[in-house]
């Protein structure tokens, strides 16, 4: 009984997301990033330590 509300809510959410001009690539992309000077992998600006090599950023 409770599960029948999930589908309409998801549809409403998708319609609102599309109407707002949303893009899935923008949603899953980090807000801002930089490269680690040691390994060169992407690290977010608020990270203090690289999660890949462990070097202090």
N, CA, C and O atoms as a GROMACS GRO file, in nm:
protein
  228
    1UNK      N    1   0.082  -0.120   0.000
    1UNK     CA    2   0.000   0.000   0.000
    1UNK      C    3   0.087   0.127   0.000
    1UNK      O    4   0.063   0.221  -0.076
    2UNK      N    5   0.188   0.126   0.086
    2UNK     CA    6   0.276   0.242   0.095
    2UNK      C    7   0.358   0.262  -0.033
    2UNK      O    8   0.386   0.375  -0.072
    3UNK      N    9   0.397   0.153  -0.097
    3UNK     CA   10   0.483   0.160  -0.214
    3UNK      C   11   0.416   0.222  -0.336
    3UNK      O   12   0.485   0.266  -0.428
    4UNK      N   13   0.283   0.225  -0.340
    4UNK     CA   14   0.217   0.282  -0.457
    4UNK      C   15   0.235   0.434  -0.466
    4UNK      O   16   0.204   0.491  -0.570
    5UNK      N   17   0.283   0.499  -0.362
    5UNK     CA   18   0.308   0.643  -0.365
    5UNK      C   19   0.444   0.676  -0.422
    5UNK      O   20   0.470   0.792  -0.458
    6UNK      N   21   0.532   0.579  -0.432
    6UNK     CA   22   0.668   0.605  -0.479
    6UNK      C   23   0.670   0.647  -0.626
    6UNK      O   24   0.738   0.744  -0.662
    7UNK      N   25   0.599   0.576  -0.711
    7UNK     CA   26   0.602   0.605  -0.856
    7UNK      C   27   0.551   0.746  -0.887
    7UNK      O   28   0.618   0.818  -0.959
    8UNK      N   29   0.435   0.788  -0.836
    8UNK     CA   30   0.392   0.926  -0.866
    8UNK      C   31   0.488   1.031  -0.811
    8UNK      O   32   0.509   1.134  -0.875
    9UNK      N   33   0.545   1.007  -0.694
    9UNK     CA   34   0.640   1.104  -0.638
    9UNK      C   35   0.766   1.113  -0.723
    9UNK      O   36   0.820   1.222  -0.742
   10UNK      N   37   0.814   1.001  -0.773
   10UNK     CA   38   0.930   1.002  -0.861
   10UNK      C   39   0.900   1.076  -0.991
   10UNK      O   40   0.983   1.151  -1.041
   11UNK      N   41   0.782   1.053  -1.045
   11UNK     CA   42   0.744   1.122  -1.169
   11UNK      C   43   0.735   1.273  -1.147
   11UNK      O   44   0.781   1.350  -1.231
   12UNK      N   45   0.677   1.314  -1.037
   12UNK     CA   46   0.668   1.457  -1.006
   12UNK      C   47   0.808   1.515  -0.988
   12UNK      O   48   0.836   1.625  -1.035
   13UNK      N   49   0.894   1.441  -0.921
   13UNK     CA   50   1.032   1.487  -0.902
   13UNK      C   51   1.106   1.503  -1.034
   13UNK      O   52   1.180   1.600  -1.052
   14UNK      N   53   1.087   1.408  -1.126
   14UNK     CA   54   1.152   1.418  -1.256
   14UNK      C   55   1.098   1.536  -1.336
   14UNK      O   56   1.175   1.603  -1.406
   15UNK      N   57   0.970   1.562  -1.329
   15UNK     CA   58   0.911   1.675  -1.401
   15UNK      C   59   0.966   1.806  -1.346
   15UNK      O   60   0.999   1.897  -1.422
   16UNK      N   61   0.975   1.818  -1.214
   16UNK     CA   62   1.028   1.940  -1.153
   16UNK      C   63   1.175   1.958  -1.189
   16UNK      O   64   1.219   2.069  -1.219
   17UNK      N   65   1.251   1.850  -1.186
   17UNK     CA   66   1.393   1.854  -1.221
   17UNK      C   67   1.412   1.900  -1.366
   17UNK      O   68   1.498   1.983  -1.394
   18UNK      N   69   1.332   1.844  -1.456
   18UNK     CA   70   1.341   1.881  -1.598
   18UNK      C   71   1.297   2.025  -1.620
   18UNK      O   72   1.357   2.096  -1.701
   19UNK      N   73   1.193   2.069  -1.549
   19UNK     CA   74   1.145   2.206  -1.566
   19UNK      C   75   1.247   2.307  -1.514
   19UNK      O   76   1.252   2.420  -1.563
   20UNK      N   77   1.327   2.268  -1.417
   20UNK     CA   78   1.428   2.358  -1.363
   20UNK      C   79   1.552   2.364  -1.452
   20UNK      O   80   1.645   2.438  -1.423
   21UNK      N   81   1.554   2.286  -1.560
   21UNK     CA   82   1.667   2.286  -1.651
   21UNK      C   83   1.782   2.202  -1.601
   21UNK      O   84   1.897   2.227  -1.635
   22UNK      N   85   1.751   2.102  -1.523
   22UNK     CA   86   1.855   2.016  -1.466
   22UNK      C   87   1.918   1.926  -1.568
   22UNK      O   88   1.858   1.891  -1.670
   23UNK      N   89   2.041   1.890  -1.540
   23UNK     CA   90   2.114   1.798  -1.625
   23UNK      C   91   2.185   1.699  -1.534
   23UNK      O   92   2.249   1.739  -1.437
   24UNK      N   93   2.174   1.570  -1.564
   24UNK     CA   94   2.234   1.469  -1.478
   24UNK      C   95   2.386   1.479  -1.475
   24UNK      O   96   2.448   1.445  -1.375
   25UNK      N   97   2.447   1.526  -1.584
   25UNK     CA   98   2.592   1.541  -1.582
   25UNK      C   99   2.634   1.651  -1.486
   25UNK      O  100   2.741   1.642  -1.426
   26UNK      N  101   2.553   1.754  -1.470
   26UNK     CA  102   2.584   1.861  -1.375
   26UNK      C  103   2.562   1.817  -1.231
   26UNK      O  104   2.630   1.866  -1.141
   27UNK      N  105   2.467   1.726  -1.209
   27UNK     CA  106   2.437   1.683  -1.074
   27UNK      C  107   2.550   1.600  -1.015
   27UNK      O  108   2.585   1.617  -0.899
   28UNK      N  109   2.608   1.511  -1.094
   28UNK     CA  110   2.710   1.420  -1.044
   28UNK      C  111   2.852   1.472  -1.061
   28UNK      O  112   2.947   1.403  -1.022
   29UNK      N  113   2.870   1.589  -1.117
   29UNK     CA  114   3.001   1.648  -1.137
   29UNK      C  115   3.040   1.725  -1.011
   29UNK      O  116   2.956   1.795  -0.954
   30UNK      N  117   3.164   1.715  -0.964
   30UNK     CA  118   3.205   1.791  -0.846
   30UNK      C  119   3.192   1.941  -0.870
   30UNK      O  120   3.214   1.989  -0.981
   31UNK      N  121   3.157   2.014  -0.767
   31UNK     CA  122   3.135   2.157  -0.780
   31UNK      C  123   3.263   2.229  -0.824
   31UNK      O  124   3.259   2.313  -0.914
   32UNK      N  125   3.373   2.198  -0.762
   32UNK     CA  126   3.500   2.256  -0.801
   32UNK      C  127   3.609   2.156  -0.768
   32UNK      O  128   3.598   2.080  -0.671
   33UNK      N  129   3.713   2.155  -0.846
   33UNK     CA  130   3.817   2.056  -0.823
   33UNK      C  131   3.952   2.110  -0.867
   33UNK      O  132   3.962   2.211  -0.937
   34UNK      N  133   4.055   2.041  -0.823
   34UNK     CA  134   4.192   2.073  -0.861
   34UNK      C  135   4.269   1.943  -0.874
   34UNK      O  136   4.217   1.837  -0.837
   35UNK      N  137   4.388   1.949  -0.924
   35UNK     CA  138   4.469   1.828  -0.941
   35UNK      C  139   4.567   1.814  -0.824
   35UNK      O  140   4.622   1.914  -0.776
   36UNK      N  141   4.588   1.693  -0.781
   36UNK     CA  142   4.686   1.664  -0.677
   36UNK      C  143   4.826   1.683  -0.736
   36UNK      O  144   4.854   1.633  -0.845
   37UNK      N  145   4.914   1.755  -0.667
   37UNK     CA  146   5.049   1.776  -0.722
   37UNK      C  147   5.134   1.649  -0.724
   37UNK      O  148   5.233   1.642  -0.797
   38UNK      N  149   5.096   1.548  -0.645
   38UNK     CA  150   5.174   1.425  -0.640
   38UNK      C  151   5.131   1.324  -0.746
   38UNK      O  152   5.213   1.279  -0.826
   39UNK      N  153   5.001   1.289  -0.746
   39UNK     CA  154   4.954   1.184  -0.837
   39UNK      C  155   4.880   1.238  -0.959
   39UNK      O  156   4.861   1.166  -1.057
   40UNK      N  157   4.838   1.366  -0.955
   40UNK     CA  158   4.772   1.427  -1.068
   40UNK      C  159   4.623   1.398  -1.079
   40UNK      O  160   4.558   1.443  -1.173
   41UNK      N  161   4.568   1.323  -0.985
   41UNK     CA  162   4.424   1.292  -0.990
   41UNK      C  163   4.344   1.410  -0.937
   41UNK      O  164   4.395   1.494  -0.864
   42UNK      N  165   4.216   1.414  -0.975
   42UNK     CA  166   4.128   1.523  -0.937
   42UNK      C  167   4.093   1.515  -0.789
   42UNK      O  168   4.057   1.409  -0.738
   43UNK      N  169   4.104   1.630  -0.721
   43UNK     CA  170   4.068   1.642  -0.580
   43UNK      C  171   3.983   1.767  -0.563
   43UNK      O  172   4.009   1.868  -0.627
   44UNK      N  173   3.884   1.760  -0.477
   44UNK     CA  174   3.797   1.876  -0.454
   44UNK      C  175   3.873   1.981  -0.375
   44UNK      O  176   3.966   1.950  -0.301
   45UNK      N  177   3.832   2.107  -0.391
   45UNK     CA  178   3.901   2.219  -0.326
   45UNK      C  179   3.897   2.212  -0.174
   45UNK      O  180   3.990   2.260  -0.108
   46UNK      N  181   3.793   2.154  -0.116
   46UNK     CA  182   3.783   2.151   0.030
   46UNK      C  183   3.856   2.033   0.092
   46UNK      O  184   3.859   2.021   0.215
   47UNK      N  185   3.916   1.945   0.013
   47UNK     CA  186   3.990   1.832   0.066
   47UNK      C  187   4.127   1.878   0.114
   47UNK      O  188   4.192   1.960   0.049
   48UNK      N  189   4.169   1.827   0.228
   48UNK     CA  190   4.300   1.860   0.283
   48UNK      C  191   4.405   1.756   0.247
   48UNK      O  192   4.524   1.787   0.239
   49UNK      N  193   4.361   1.630   0.224
   49UNK     CA  194   4.450   1.520   0.191
   49UNK      C  195   4.395   1.451   0.066
   49UNK      O  196   4.274   1.431   0.053
   50UNK      N  197   4.484   1.414  -0.024
   50UNK     CA  198   4.443   1.344  -0.145
   50UNK      C  199   4.397   1.203  -0.107
   50UNK      O  200   4.472   1.130  -0.042
   51UNK      N  201   4.275   1.163  -0.146
   51UNK     CA  202   4.226   1.030  -0.110
   51UNK      C  203   4.293   0.917  -0.188
   51UNK      O  204   4.276   0.800  -0.154
   52UNK      N  205   4.367   0.950  -0.292
   52UNK     CA  206   4.429   0.849  -0.376
   52UNK      C  207   4.572   0.815  -0.333
   52UNK      O  208   4.610   0.698  -0.329
   53UNK      N  209   4.651   0.920  -0.300
   53UNK     CA  210   4.791   0.895  -0.265
   53UNK      C  211   4.824   0.931  -0.120
   53UNK      O  212   4.928   0.889  -0.068
   54UNK      N  213   4.735   1.009  -0.053
   54UNK     CA  214   4.757   1.042   0.087
   54UNK      C  215   4.840   1.167   0.111
   54UNK      O  216   4.866   1.201   0.226
   55UNK      N  217   4.881   1.236   0.007
   55UNK     CA  218   4.962   1.356   0.023
   55UNK      C  219   4.876   1.474   0.068
   55UNK      O  220   4.760   1.486   0.028
   56UNK      N  221   4.932   1.560   0.150
   56UNK     CA  222   4.863   1.682   0.195
   56UNK      C  223   4.852   1.777   0.077
   56UNK      O  224   4.948   1.804   0.006
   57UNK      N  225   4.731   1.828   0.058
   57UNK     CA  226   4.706   1.920  -0.054
   57UNK      C  227   4.727   2.064  -0.012
   57UNK      O  228   4.711   2.155  -0.093
   0.00000   0.00000   0.00000
